[in-house]
Amino acid sequence: FNGNNPMVGKYETALALVRVNYSEKNKLLPILIKALDEPEIPLTFTSDAIVALGQMGPQANSAISALQKMLQHKNKNFRQLAKNSLKQITGK
């Protein structure tokens, strides 16, 4: 956690709640989706957000567009993670 950047704390909290099976994950979707396009956060948070969205399965349906955009990312790892997450969300 980077105490100097409140955005990092926000994303870190959202990711932690997904990991512990927070019962209202749908409330975290906007935060996780924003993490995919937030230049101020570390890349590890971006990759964690991609994975977390996939783990949410069909409940993360509203993230499909953002994840599809990640398929064009310059980072090969992000592209692969996005592909895997889209499969988990859509079943395809």
Protein Blocks (a to p, Z undefined) as FASTA:
>chain_A
ZZklmklmmmmmmmmmmmnopaklmlmmmmmmmmmmcckbcfklmmmmmmmmmmnmmmlm
mmmmmmmmmmmpmblklmmmmmmmmmmmnoZZ
